[in-house]
Every structure is written in structure tokens, then in C-alpha cells.
Amino acid sequence: MNGLSIETVLLQIFVLFLFAKVAGMVCERLKVPSVIGEIFAGIIIANTILFQWLSLDVDLGLFEVLAELGVIFLLFAVGLETPFSELRKVGGTAMKVAVLGVVLPFLAGFAMFMAIDNNLNEALFIGAAMVATSVGITARVISDMNLTRTLESRIIVGAAVIDDVLGMIVLAIVMGVAMGSEGGILDIILVSAEAVLFVLMVIFLGSILLPKLRRRYAERRGPSSPLQCGERKRMALSPLPFAIVVCLGLAVLATVAGLAAIIGAFLAGMVFAEFKDKWPCEEDFHPINQFLVPFFFLYVGMLVDVSSFGAIIVIAIILTLLAIVTKWFGCGLGSLSMGRSSANIVGVGMVPRGEVGIIIANIGLSYAFITEGLFSVVVFMSMATTIIAPPLLTWAFRRKMDLDGVCGMPEPSSAENE
């Protein structure tokens, strides 16, 4: 740790974690997602005297590791809520919403930055950061309004789940193209194909093949019987350490395949989600993430140079408006069969990028595919869409209620069964 004493390191961890939690609680009291507070805490620390007082200018290596572990476990937790078997149940409407909500924002971000400086890698990562939806923000608003059982809410959540999977595939392709961009077109195609093949192979093995083998084994074994006298219970690995082994193992394999570690972690979560009845670990992971995940958002904030915003603020505002319009329009177009007011709700509900866009941009920055200025642009866009989405979603739901003239919302069966 570059000569830092253990006392200094402990002071750094204490102050940063305290700042993150206090800022997060303040934001929650203001009805703003806690991640915004954690990022703001990092921005304040990095752009004030606190940065030098805590000797963070000497070495940030420890917090880079904590941030990486935090984002790996965060994506594993997201994957735990995204079993592949559930994707087959959300219907055609959710699929159309997800696909159009990925294609339009990606093309818009890509085209904008190709027009600005004609840099392929920058354009690819900005486009990818525009793609994924942070469903946690929308789900919180829906829950607070007691509207989780409406058709619009189920379409939003289902589409966001598919959106996450598509986002990881887009990131895999972008990583492949960026890594192979110095070679010929054949190198780019081969690296991209390898990345997508890795994603699809893990989904197939962990979410289709292994569950089938498990069911066949259970059928052959028959109903379990109680332990007989003198029979010793076999030692078994408890769910939490097993989950950590699977998570870190697939994260390593993803890096070997030329992908980001978070892709492996996300896929590991999806695989584990298929066996949550046998190995439940969501509650065990919660305290781990409560400690580690804030360090990622703190680190993101510390990478933002406030002095650079003067030069990029116009680009940041344009990208934010583009992110809102393309997601709103694309997802709304995909759900137009439900009616215009319902399509409006779905479009607004898919707007927040939250932590997902920041994670993708952080990968681009760590590989030097984008500059610190562009990273700040993506952070601005992600935070702005996250803050603006809750009031917009509340307005969209209330508007539909006023148009319907009822307190609840009808659930048209035709759209649900598509």
C-alpha cells in the first residue's frame, strides 16, 4: 500500500464508508436513490482537501480492489434475481420493449460520438452505457405506489430483466470489438464471437442443462428418506461460500475469455438463481454488499473531476436528453399494443440507467477506451436519468389513472399473452 500505515488505511476506510452511508441516508430521506448520495460523497472527497488529508493521493490501490469486488458482487446479486427460466415467462411484449429499448439508445449514443470525434472505441462504450436499465429505481417507485400487480409494472420488470441480459451481451461484443480493433476485421469478428459464445454457453449450461440433469437425478433418486440409525450426515458446502466460489470462478473465466469480470459474475448469479431453492444465499449476500458496494460508487465519484464539467457540460446535457428520449420512445413503441397511456408508463419506467451505465463506462475508462472527461459525461447522464425517472413515472401512472377514471388499472389480457 505504498508505505501507508495500517492506522491511515483504517482511517481511510472509516471516513469513506461513513461518508457513503450518511450521504446515502440523506438521499433516501429526500426520496432519491442512495447510490446518488454515495457518488456525490466520492465527488466531494476527491475534489476537496479531504483527498490529501486522507492520503488518498498517495495510493488508491486498496479502494480499486474494494470497488472491483463491490461491483462483482453487485452484478452477482442482480443475476440472482434474474433466473433464465423466468425470462421465458414475461411474454412477447416485454421482449419487444427490451430489444427496442436497447437498439435505439445504443445507435443514438454510437452515432453521436462517431459524429463528434470519429473514435470507434469511445462511440461503442458510450452506446453501451446508454443501453441497460436500472430496474431497482423503477421497482422502488412502483412499490411505493402499491402498483406492483399492474400489467405495466410486470412488463417493465420483465423487460428490464431481458434488458440486463442484452446489456451484458452488448458489453461482451463491445469488449470484443475494442480488444480486436487493432487487428483486421476477421480478428474483430473472432473476438466478438468468442465473447458472445462464452455468454451463451454459460447460460445454456447453467440455466438449461444443469437444471434438467438435476430434475432427472431427483426423479431417479425418489423421495428422500430420514437418516437411518448410525448413518452419518455428509459434509456439504454451505450456500454462501459455494456462491462466492462460483461468482469469482466465472469472473476469472470471463477475464480469460477477454471479457469484463462483471459479465462472469452476472452470469454466475443467473446460474445460481436456478438453484435458489436448494442453495438460497440472497440474504447472506446482503450484508456483504452493504459493505462492499458503496466503495464502488465512492470510487466512481472520486474519478469525476469537477473542474472538467465546464468543458463537457453541453455534451453531458445532450447525451442525457438523448438517453431519456430514445429509451422512452423505444420502449414505448415496443408496448404500443397496450395503449398509449400504458406505453407511456413503460417508456418512462425504463429510463433510469443508474449503476449499470456507470459500470460499463468504468470498464471503458479502466481499459483507456474512453477519457476521464467522457466518463464524467456518462456519470452525469446516469445520475440525471436516475433522479428524473421517479417523478416522471409517478406522473405517468397518475395520468393513466385520471384517464381511466379509476383508482386501479385494467389489465388487458391480449397484451399479456403476446
N, C-alpha and C positions, 0 to 999 in steps of 0.2 A: 504493500500500500504506500510505496514511495516514501517510507520513513515516518509516516504518521503514527502517533502513539495510539494505544487502544482507548485511552481516555478521549482523545479527539474523535476517533471513529464512533465511539458510543454517543458522544455529544451530537455528532452529525446525524446519526440515526434517530436519536431522541427528538431533536429540533425539527427535522424534516417530517417525521411521522406525526408529530404534534401539530405542525402547521397544516399538513394534509387533512387530518381529521377535523380540526377546528374549521377550516375553510369548507370542507365537505358538509359539516353540520349546519353552518351558516347558510349555504346554498339550499340545503333541504328545507330549512325554515322559510326560505324565500320561494319555495316551490320550483327550484332549479336543480337539475341533476347534480349529485355530489361530485362527479368527475370534473365538472366545470370548475368547482372550487379547488380541487386538487391540482388542476393545470394552472389556475391562477396563482396558487401558492408557489408552484415551481417558477413561474414567471417573476413573481415578486422577489423570491430568494436569489435568482440568477441575475437580476438587474438592480440589486441594491447592495449595500455594504455587507449584508449577511453572507454573501457568497465568499468574500475574502475572510470575514470573521470566523466562518466555519472551516476555513482552509479547503474549501471545495475547488478552488483554483489550482491547488497543488495536485490533486488526483481525484478523478471521478470514477475510477475503475470499479470500485465496490458497488456504486449505485448503477452502473451499467449492467453488472451481473444481476443485482436485485431487480432491476427493471425488466431484464430479459426473462428471468424466472417468473416475474409477475405476469407478463403478457402471455407466456407459455401456459401457465395455469389458468389464466383468464379465458383463453381460447379453448382449453380443455373443458372448462366449466360450461362454456357456450355449447360445445359439442355434446356435452352430457344432456342438454335439453333439446338435442336435435337428432333423435334416432332416425335412421334412414327409413325404417318401416313406416314412420309417421308421415314422411313426405308423400307416400302413395295414397294418403287418405284425404289430402286437402283439396283435391279436385282441379279441374282444368282452369277455372277462373284464377286461382292462386298461382298456377304455373304461368299463365299469360301475364299476370301482374308482375311476377318476379322477373320474367325474361325481358319484357319491355322496360321495366324499371332498372335493368342492368345495361341493356344495349344503348338506350338513348343518353343517359348520363356519361357513359364511357366514351361514346362517339363525340359528345359535346366537349368534354374535357380534353380529349385527344386532339380534336380539330383546333380548339382554341390555342393550345400551346405549340402545336405544329405551325400555326399561323404566326405566333409571336416570335419564336426563335428557331423553328425547324429542327429541334432536338428530339430524336425518336425516343430515347430513354425517358427524358423528362415528360414528354407527352403521354407515354404509356403509363407511368406511375401516377401522374395526375388523373388520368382517365380511370385508372383502377381505384384510386382513392375516392372517386365520385360514385362508385358502384354500390357498395354494401350499405344496408340499412341497420341502424342500431335499434332493434325491436324493444329493448329494455325500456327506453324512454316512452315509446308509444304504449307499451303494455301498462306502465305505471299510470298514465293518464286514463286509459280505458278502465283500469281497476278502480281508480278514484271516482270515476263517474258511474261505477256499477253497471258497465255495459259490456262485460266480457262475453256474454252469451249471444250478442247480436251477430248476424251474419257478417257484417262489415268487419267486426273485430276478429272473427275467425279467419276471414280472408287475409287480413293484414298480418296476423301472426303466422299463418301458413305460408304466405308469400315471403315474409321476412326470413323464415327458416330456409326456404329454397334459395332466397337471395344470398344467405350466408354461404351455402354450398357453391353457388355460382360464383360468388366473390372469391372464394378460395381457388376455384378453377381458373378464373381470370388472373388472379395473382400468380398462380403457377405458370400460366402462359407468358405473362409479362416478365417474370423472372427468367424464364427460358429464353425469351427473345433478347432481353437485356444482357444475359450472360453470353449469348452466342452472337451478339451484334457485331463483334469484331471479325467474325468469320463470314463465310458466304451464306447465301440463302438456305443451302442444304443444312448447314450447321444449326441455323436458327430453327428450322423445321424439326430436326432431330432432337434438339434440346427441349423444345416445346412439347413434342410428342412424348418424350421421356417424363416430363413433369406431369402432363395430363394422365399418362398411363399409370404413374405412381398413385395419383389421387383415386382414379377409378379402380385400381387393383385393391387398394386398402378398403374402399367402400364395398367392393364385391366380397372380399374375403371376410371382413369383419362384420358386415351388416347383412349379408345374404347367405354365404356358405356356412360360416360358423354357427349361426342360429339354427340352420337346417340340421347340421350334424348334432347339435345339442338336443334338438327335439327327437331325432332318431335314437340317440343314446338313451334318452329318458323313457322312450316307448319300450325299448328292449329291456331296460333295467326294471321297469314296472314300478309300482308304488313302493316308496321307501318304508322299511320296517324299523322299529325301535332297536336300539343296541341290545344285543344278547349279553347274558351274564359272562363276564370275563373278556368281552370284546373291547379292545382299546379304540378310542376315537382317534382318527388320523389327524396329524398336524396339518393345518391349512393356512395359507397366507391370507391375512385379513384384507378386506376390500381396499383400504386406503393405501398401504404400501404397494399392493398389486397395481392399483390405478396409477400411482406415481411412476412405477416401473414401465408400464405400458405407455404413459404420456411421454416420458423422457426418451424411451426407446424409439418411438415413432418420430419424435422431434429430431433425434440424431439421424435416423434413416432419411428423413426429409432433406436434411442438410447434405447428406451423401448424394442424394438424387439431384442436388443443385437447387433445392427449394428453400424457402424460409422455414425455420423451426416451428413457427406457429401453425403452419399447414399440417405438419405431422401431429401437433398437439390437438388441433381441432378434429382431425380425423380419428385420433385416439379417443376423444370424447364421444364421437358418434358411434364408434365401435362399442365402447363401454356402455353406452346408453341402451344397447340391445340386451344387456345382461344386468340391468339395474335391479331386477327382481332377485337375482342371486348375489350380486355384489353391489349393494347400494353404497354410494360414497359421496353424494352431493352434500349432505350435512357435514361430513368430515372435512370436505374441501373448503367449506365456507370460511372457517377461521383462518386457514392458510391464505386464502385470497384476501381476506380482510387485512392481513398484514402486508402481503407482497404486492398486490395490485396497485395500491396508492403510490408505490415507488415508481411504477412505470409512468403514471400520469404526472408525477412530480418531475421525473426526468424529461418528459416531453416538454413541460413548461420551462425547464432550465435550458432547453435547446433553443427557445424562442428569444431572439434579440429584438427588444422593443424599439431600439433605435433604427432598425431596418424597416419598420412599418411605414415610415413616411414615404419611402420609395415604392412600396408594393401595395399600399392600401387600395388603390384603384383596381389593381388586378384581383386582390382578395375579394373586394365587393362584387366585381363582375362574376368571378367564379362562384361566389355564394349564391347570387341570383340565378346563375345558370344551373347550379346544383338543385335549387328549390324547384325551378320551372320544369326541368327535364324529368325529375323524379315524380313530381305532381302530375305532369301531363302523361308520362309513360305509364305509370301505374294506374292512373285514372282511365286511360284508354283501354288498358287490359281488363278493367272491371266495368266497362260501359254498359254491358248487358244487364247489370244490376240496377240501372237507372242513374241519372246524372247526379243526384244528391248523394247516393251511396258511392258512386265512383269518385266524387269529390272527397269523401271521408277517407277512402282507401288511398287516394293520391297523397293527401296531406299526411296520413299516418305513416307513409313510407319515406317521408322527407328527412328525418334526422339521421345524420351519419355517425355522430357520437364517436366512440372509441375506435371503431373499425377503420374509418378513413385515416385516422391518426396513426394507427398501427401500420397500415400499408405505406404511408408516407415516411414513417420512421425507418422502415426497411430500405426504402429508396435512398434515404439520407445515409444510413449506415454503410451502404454499398457505393456511396458517392454518385448515384444515378441522378439525384436532384440536389439542388443547392440549399443552404440554410434559409435563404430568402423564400424559396418555393415551399419549403417545409413549413415556414411560418404562415404562408398563404393557406395551406391545407388545414393547419391548426385553426386558423381564423374561420374558414369555411365550416369545419366540423363543429366548432363551438357555436357558431351562429345558427346553423341548421338545428342543432340540438336545443338551443334556447328558444327558437321561434316556433318549433313544432308543437309543443303542448298547447299554447293559446290558440294556434290555428286549428288544432284537432278539436279542442273544446268548442270553438266557433262552428266548425263543420258539423259536429254532432247536433248541436243546438239548432242549427239552421234546418237540418233534416227533420228534427222533432217539430219545429214550427210549421214546416211544410206539410208534414203528416197530420199535424193537429192532435198528436197523441203523445203520451209520456214515454211509451216504448216504441220499438221499431219493428215493422213486419219483417219476416224472413222469407223472401221468395224462394220457393223450393227449386225452381228451374235453374237459377244461377248456382245454387248449392250443389246440384247434381251434375254440373258440367264436367 
